[in-house]
Amino acid sequence: MLDNWLRCQSTWLYLEPIFTSDDIVKQMPEEGEKFRKVDGFGREIMAATHEAPRAITIAREKERLEKLVECNEHAIQKGLAAYLEKKRLYFPRFFFLSNDEMPEILSEPKDPTRVQPHLKKCFEGVAELQPEESLTITSIKSSEQIRPVLFESVSVCT
């Protein structure tokens, strides 16, 4: 029981920031719905445990164990992996990023600051983007602190 519960919580911690992004949920509605069910059950089980925090009583509840086992099925993570693979095929530079790093970028597509920590992995020699408040990239800084001149600003918003 406890192993399943901990596995469910750790999976939830990984998936929760991904599925709170409307952009990702729109592209993965089936997995988003599955996550909402797991999220609802997780909140329900935590509330019930808070009300009656007796470990032995909780451990004997077969229905709770069955739901935890069901939540630990990896259908959501398999769907997420397929989604990330599709994005990698669309933009091959994503092959340089792990499955943990990609959702951080994809969950906020119009925020260039989310890309900053991953630039060096995707683009050799590019260390930093210099966005303005209007989300326009006006400058790029290399790993050697060189700032090449951009002939045109790049707008992030499409």
C-alpha positions in Angstrom: 0.0 0.0 0.0 2.6 2.5 1.1 4.9 1.8 -1.9 2.0 2.4 -4.3 1.0 5.6 -2.5 4.6 6.9 -2.6 4.9 6.0 -6.3 1.6 7.7 -7.0 2.7 10.9 -5.2 6.1 11.1 -6.9 4.4 10.6 -10.3 1.9 13.3 -9.4 4.8 15.7 -8.5 6.3 15.1 -11.9 3.1 15.5 -13.9 1.3 18.2 -12.0 3.4 21.2 -13.4 3.0 19.7 -16.9 -0.8 19.3 -16.8 -1.5 22.6 -15.2 -0.4 24.1 -18.6 -3.4 24.8 -20.7 -1.3 24.6 -23.9 -0.2 21.0 -23.1 -3.7 19.9 -22.0 -5.2 21.2 -25.2 -2.7 19.1 -27.2 -3.2 16.0 -24.9 -6.8 16.1 -23.9 -7.0 12.3 -23.1 -3.9 12.3 -20.9 -5.1 15.6 -19.3 -8.4 14.0 -18.4 -6.6 10.9 -16.9 -4.4 13.2 -14.9 -7.4 15.1 -13.6 -8.9 11.8 -12.3 -5.6 10.9 -10.6 -5.3 14.4 -9.2 -8.9 14.2 -7.8 -8.2 10.8 -6.2 -4.9 11.9 -4.8 -6.6 14.9 -3.1 -9.5 12.7 -1.9 -7.1 10.1 -0.3 -5.1 12.8 1.4 -8.2 14.5 2.8 -9.5 11.1 4.1 -6.2 10.3 5.6 -6.0 13.7 7.3 -9.4 13.0 8.9 -8.5 9.5 10.0 -4.7 9.1 10.2 -4.5 5.5 11.3 -2.0 3.7 9.2 -3.2 0.1 9.9 -6.8 1.0 9.1 -5.8 2.8 5.9 -3.5 -0.1 4.8 -6.4 -2.5 5.0 -8.7 -0.7 2.6 -8.6 -2.8 -0.5 -10.5 -0.2 -2.6 -7.9 2.5 -1.8 -5.1 0.1 -2.8 -6.8 -0.8 -6.1 -7.2 2.9 -6.9 -3.6 3.5 -6.1 -2.5 0.6 -8.4 -4.8 2.0 -11.1 -3.2 5.5 -10.7 0.2 4.0 -11.0 -0.5 2.6 -14.5 1.7 4.5 -16.8 -0.8 5.5 -19.4 -0.4 9.2 -18.8 3.4 8.9 -18.9 3.3 6.9 -22.1 1.1 9.5 -23.7 3.4 12.2 -22.5 6.4 10.4 -23.9 4.6 10.0 -27.3 3.8 13.7 -27.3 7.4 14.6 -26.5 8.6 12.3 -29.3 6.3 14.0 -31.7 7.7 17.4 -30.7 11.2 16.1 -31.2 10.4 15.0 -34.7 9.0 18.4 -35.4 12.0 20.2 -33.9 15.0 17.9 -33.8 17.0 20.1 -31.4 14.7 18.8 -28.7 16.5 15.5 -29.0 19.2 17.1 -26.9 16.8 17.6 -24.0 15.5 15.0 -21.5 11.9 14.2 -21.0 12.1 16.2 -17.7 13.4 19.3 -19.4 11.1 19.5 -22.5 7.8 20.0 -20.6 9.3 23.1 -18.9 9.8 24.7 -22.3 6.6 23.4 -23.9 4.3 24.4 -20.9 5.1 28.1 -21.5 5.6 28.5 -25.2 5.4 32.3 -25.2 7.9 32.8 -22.4 11.5 32.9 -23.8 12.9 32.9 -20.2 11.8 29.3 -19.9 14.3 28.3 -22.7 17.3 30.0 -21.1 18.5 27.1 -19.0 18.4 24.7 -21.9 19.9 26.9 -24.7 23.5 25.4 -24.4 22.1 21.9 -24.9 20.2 22.8 -28.0 22.4 25.4 -29.7 26.1 25.2 -29.5 27.7 28.5 -28.7 24.4 30.2 -27.6 24.3 30.9 -23.9 21.6 33.4 -23.4 18.8 35.3 -25.2 18.2 38.9 -24.4 14.4 39.5 -24.5 12.8 42.8 -24.0 9.6 43.2 -22.0 7.6 43.0 -25.2 8.9 39.4 -25.6 11.1 40.3 -28.5 14.5 38.8 -28.7 16.9 41.7 -29.4 20.3 40.0 -28.7 22.0 36.7 -28.3 25.0 36.1 -26.0 27.5 33.3 -26.8 29.3 31.1 -24.3 32.4 33.3 -24.9 30.4 36.5 -23.9 30.2 37.6 -27.5 27.0 39.4 -28.6 26.5 39.1 -32.4 24.4 41.7 -34.0 20.9 40.7 -34.9 19.7 42.4 -38.1 16.1 42.0 -37.0 14.5 41.5 -33.7 12.6 38.2 -33.3 9.1 38.3 -31.9 8.2 35.4 -29.6 4.4 35.9 -29.9 3.0 34.7 -33.1 
